Each structure stands twice: as C-alpha cells, then as structure tokens.
C-alpha cells in the first residue's frame, strides 16, 4: 500500500512513538495513582487527627470560622454534622454523604465514603466536644490537582507526538533523499550512462553505499572501455591481415606477373592466413579459460623434463638468433594440467626469444620450496617500463607499438598465461626495467 520509503519511515516512527508513549503513559499513570493514593491516605489520616484535636479545643460556635481556615490551609473540604445529622460547619457533602454514613461516624466509627480513588476519597471520623459527639468528614482537594496533572501529562504526550512527527518528517527527508538520488543514478546507469557519480560526503551507511555505487560505476565503465577496446582490437587484428590477403589476391589476377613475385605474394597470403588462424585459436582458448568450464586434467609429472622439451622445440628459433640458453632445472615433480602449463612455458619462452636481440642470453630456473615451486624465465632483452607492468596481462596489450609491429603477436599470450596460472591457484611476478631485460616468475603450489 505504501510504496514510498519516506512514508514508511515516517509512519514507522510515528507508530513507534505512539505505542511507546501510550505504554509509558499507562504505566506511569498507574504507578502515580498507587503512590499518590498511599500518600493521600497517610496525609489525610494525619490531617484528620490534627483537625480533630483543633475542633476539640475550639468551641462549637466558632467551628465555622475554624473549619474555613483549616480548609484554606490544608487544601481540603471539611463537613461537621451534629447528632441529629444536621450540617453545622464546612462544605455540604449531602450529595456524597448519606444519613447512614453520619450515623456510623457518630457511633464512633472511622469510615471511607465512596471508592478509594483520587476523585472520590472522603474520610469520616468522630470528634468529642463537651460530652457531645460530632461527625467530621474530610475530602482532600489535591486529588483534583492530580487529575489536572494527568490532563497536562496527556497534553504533553500529544505535543511530543506532534513535534516528534514533524521532526521525523525532516529527518526522513534527510535519510531518503540520497536513496532517491541513488535510484535516479541507477536508472541512468541501466540506460548505459557509466559516467554517473554519487556526490555524497557522508561517513554513515548511506555514504558507504554511495562509495560502493561509485566503485561499481567505475568498474562498469572500465569493463565497457575494455569491451570497446576488445572489439576494436579484434577488428584491427583481423582487418589488417584480411586487407593484405585481399590486396595480394587481386594482384595475383595479373597474367603477366613473374613466377617469383607470384610465389612471394602467395607466401604473404599464407602467413597472414596463419596469423588469423592463430588469433582465432587464441581467442577461443581465452574464452574457454574464462568460461571456467575449460577441461582441467590434473596429473603428476616432471616439471623439469617438460621445460627441457619446450626448450628443444624452440631450438630452431633461438639458435637462429645465436641466443645463449642457461638452464638450472633440478628434478621437480608437480601436480597440475601438463597441457595448460606447457602453453605457459611456451608463451613465456617465446616472448623472451622474440624480444631478446641476437647474441643475448635467456635463463630458465626452477626453485622448489616447501609449499610452492618457482619457475623463472629471464632474458637480456629490451625490458618493460615499470608503468606497463600492470597492463601487459590485459588482452591485446602490446606495449610499444613500433616494437610490437616489428615482432608481431596479437597481445593475447600473456592474458592466456595469467589465466592458466590462476587456474592452478598460482601467481606470476614481473621484474623488468626498460633496457635491462625481463624476469617472469611463476609461483605454483607444490600440489596445484
């Protein structure tokens, strides 16, 4: 029924205040009545004794003046009846006091007339004067003041409720306003506006929610930029070789083209086709790894032997560049997926060979520790600037464009490496400076 949080907050506060005040008022009133009743009985009994002594020492013909003075001083009403039952002094209680009440007191009894509550309390007692007995009835007037006090208390409760309700309207507005702002910002975000920000300088829960919202929009904006970059990079990586293939295919239509030139163009077409094929394979592999449904065949194998085989496979490439390969591969057994880890070493070693100049040096080292195994691949290549360390594992990141264009590659290799290492619950650390070579260290658990 009430869809607005603002109305709900206000109504909930008012309901809580009403229930609390009513409960407090009932309990306080009952406690007050009990305490006041006890005090009134004690005070009236004490006053009655004083009044009796005063009347016994005063002549009956002066009782009217005496009773009037006592009523003013004691905040009570007093009635004095003689033996026939006639009112001879004080206030007329005939509407409350019957002849039987007067007779009971004249017979020497002390009575209470009416129910024992604040508004109906009348106390009767006998008084002896000159051998005659009189009936004196005392009705305190401060119970009426107690009733006035209760009415004032009720008015105070209503005032607190009204003022509190108005104040809660302001407080609820203060609390709900940022939530309304957040709702509007969320709707903008749902429509694709990732630049929306919540500008709230608060440290409470709403401030934390606002900060979390800003973090979410930042991540969504970053992901959207990555998506756009991914589409742009894939388009570029595919369009470039396709342009070459289309261009050289058109050139091959010429009948006068020499055989050597024709074969050269065919080699380029084949190379560019293989480049598209590798890009497609890497994209499919990366998508499969990120889907978390990629097959993971765990087994125990010799890590040192696997790395030696990869070094042998790559021998034609590093031999052509006259690179010096240094191996420090002690016997090491590890549990993991051999095929996936083989791609890691192939990519890392391939990068070192690619970016190390002729006559350079590449080192591969295994360090087995108690709970982990470290595999380091270092080279004396061009190195990676420190500000690029966090970016090299992003998809399609290639660093220096001139260097990347000369060496080829799609920028997916290290992204694949990072994902495979993560699947093995490991980490990869980059140590490199521009012009000082690079060291890639993969840290895997002993039992991956």
ABEGO torsion letter per residue (X at the ends): XBABAAAAAAAAAAAAAAAAAAAAAAAAAAAAAAAAAAAAAAAAAAAAAAAAAAAAABBAAAAAAAAAAAAAAAGBBBBBBBAAGBBABEBBAAAABBAAAAAAAAAGBBBBBEBBBAAABBBBBBBBBGGBBBBBBBBBAAAAAAAAAAAAAAAAAAAAAAAAAAAAAAAAAAAAAAAAAAAAAAAAAAAGBAABBBBBBBABAAAAAAAAAAAAAAAAAAAAAAAAAAAAAAAAAAAAAAAAAAAAAAAAABAABBAAAAAAAAAAAAAAAAAAAAAAAAAAAAAAAAAGABBBBBBBBBAAAAAAAAAAAAAAAAAAAGBBBBBBBBBBBBBEBAAAAAAAAAAAAAAAAAABBBGBBBBBBBBBBAABBBBBBBBABAEBBAAAAAAAABBGBAEBAAAAAAAEEAGAAAAAAAAAAAAAGBBBBBBBBBGAEBBBBBBBBABX
